[in-house]
Amino acid sequence: MVEVIATLCRDLGHHVSPFNSAERAIEALAACEPQVVIADIKMETLGGFDVLRACNDLAPKPAVIMITGYASVETAVEAMKLGAYDYVTKPFKVDELQLTIQRALDFQCAVRENVYLKNELRERYKFENIIGTSSRMQEVYNLIAKVANTDSTILIQGESGTGKELVARALHFNSRRQHHPFVAINCSALPENLLESELFGHRKGAFTGAVQDKMGLFEEAHQGTIFLDEINSMAQPLQTKLLRVLQERQIRRVGDTKSVPINVRVLAATNEPLEEKLRNGGFREDLYYRLAVIPIDMPPLRERLEDIPLLAQHFIQKIAHQNQAGAPKIDSPALKCLAGYHWPGNVRELENAIERACALCEGAQIKVDDLPPQVVNRGAAPNPDAAGPLPVGQTLDQFIRDLERRFIEETIRFNENSRERAARMLGISMATLYRKLAH
């Protein structure tokens, strides 16, 4: 029987490791790393259930197909309860076994791809990947770490481009809900009636164009997380309905008379302070306090300029990886220029500037001329000639050393006398910085 099945599998193009002893098969499992295991339930000494239990201890687990000659429903059900993928009964038909094997392989491929994608998402949205070492960002990291694995509703506040959605995804993918959907919607992208249908769904015939029932995003996010971006733009009638959802944990589709319970964590974001809207009645106060159980404030880039070197390097590496090319370096005058700009578009604008610079730079170094004009004009590096008359009479080496020292000292002052941050901005080690200051 082993030889028959092994030959059948080889004819289908599969790599096969045959054993006629459960003991030897169990010993070889870890080395073989099989995707599919086919085992008879009834064998000498150890049986198919022992093989199944051993397979369940593997990571990743193979799909186990059990063969039984007894056509016993009870035996098959027990095997499935223990984690078997499927079973066939003897005498089996060849095409039946072939189909079962192929389904098991397809299932394993889907499982492994799913695990890979989830690992990729977890890696991508680890909160450590939100770049920055400034004190403001350290506060954000600490807060995310504390609240990620709770079900608390969170309001993320910050200007456009500060990374609010990245924080929302980090909260989701570092929580117990990470294996369930993350659903995001921009509340400013749709008019009120369409946004209501998108969030809560609708019944067929509820309005013109509703030709069939539609599930809303709250239902799609069941057991996961829904992210309501730009919640500040939501119309008042819809705010009232959202408040009811947060209070009752139930939604009602447009045109329906029945409510549906939901199990969803709600994250929201605003790109403008809500205090003014609260004062003039543009935003419901009770909804605000429901959403802002835990507020997270994302600082604008102009308030954490010391993070620019790290962010710039991160984006350079990211773009180089996307383009499958070498990563250029950024020279000190260009870095100084970046640090002197006020960045109204925040981190998103910086990423666009770095992408442009990577595309335009010649060779392996980004220079000031590669940066966008608005950055250069507002953050131009100082002209050495503006420092006063040139000290004629010095050697060229001495002049270069003095100019370099002045530039380093100015960079240290720019970084609030932090030599460590200055060294990072200059792209040199601390040892090199101290050595150049000693000259």
HELIX and SHEET records of a PDB file:
HELIX    1   1 VAL A    2  ASP A   11  1                                  10    
HELIX    2   2 ALA A   22  CYS A   32  1                                  11    
HELIX    3   3 GLY A   48  ASN A   56  1                                   9    
HELIX    4   4 VAL A   73  LYS A   81  1                                   9    
HELIX    5   5 VAL A   94  ARG A  124  1                                  31    
HELIX    6   6 PHE A  127  ASN A  129  5                                   3    
HELIX    7   7 SER A  135  VAL A  147  1                                  13    
HELIX    8   8 LYS A  164  PHE A  173  1                                  10    
HELIX    9   9 GLU A  192  PHE A  200  1                                   9    
HELIX   10  10 LEU A  217  GLU A  220  1                                   4    
HELIX   11  11 ILE A  231  SER A  233  5                                   3    
HELIX   12  12 GLN A  236  GLU A  248  1                                  13    
HELIX   13  13 GLU A  275  ARG A  279  1                                   5    
HELIX   14  14 GLU A  285  LEU A  291  1                                   7    
HELIX   15  15 LEU A  301  GLU A  303  5                                   3    
HELIX   16  16 LEU A  305  ASP A  307  5                                   3    
HELIX   17  17 ILE A  308  ASN A  323  1                                  16    
HELIX   18  18 SER A  332  ALA A  339  1                                   8    
HELIX   19  19 ASN A  346  LEU A  360  1                                  15    
HELIX   20  20 VAL A  368  ASP A  370  5                                   3    
HELIX   21  21 PRO A  373  ARG A  378  1                                   6    
HELIX   22  22 PRO A  384  ALA A  387  5                                   4    
HELIX   23  23 LEU A  396  PHE A  414  1                                  19    
HELIX   24  24 ARG A  419  LEU A  426  1                                   8    
HELIX   25  25 MET A  430  ALA A  438  1                                   9    
SHEET    1   A 3 VAL A  36  ASP A  40  0                                        
SHEET    2   A 3 ALA A  63  THR A  68  1                                        
SHEET    3   A 3 ASP A  86  THR A  89  1                                        
SHEET    1   B 5 PHE A 182  ASN A 186  0                                        
SHEET    2   B 5 THR A 225  ASP A 229  1                                        
SHEET    3   B 5 ARG A 265  THR A 270  1                                        
SHEET    4   B 5 ILE A 154  GLN A 157  1                                        
SHEET    5   B 5 ILE A 294  ASP A 297  1                                        
SHEET    1   C 2 GLY A 201  HIS A 202  0                                        
SHEET    2   C 2 LYS A 214  MET A 215 -1                                        
SHEET    1   D 2 GLN A 250  ILE A 251  0                                        
SHEET    2   D 2 VAL A 260  PRO A 261 -1                                        
SHEET    1   E 2 LYS A 329  ILE A 330  0                                        
SHEET    2   E 2 GLN A 365  ILE A 366  1                                        
END                                                                             
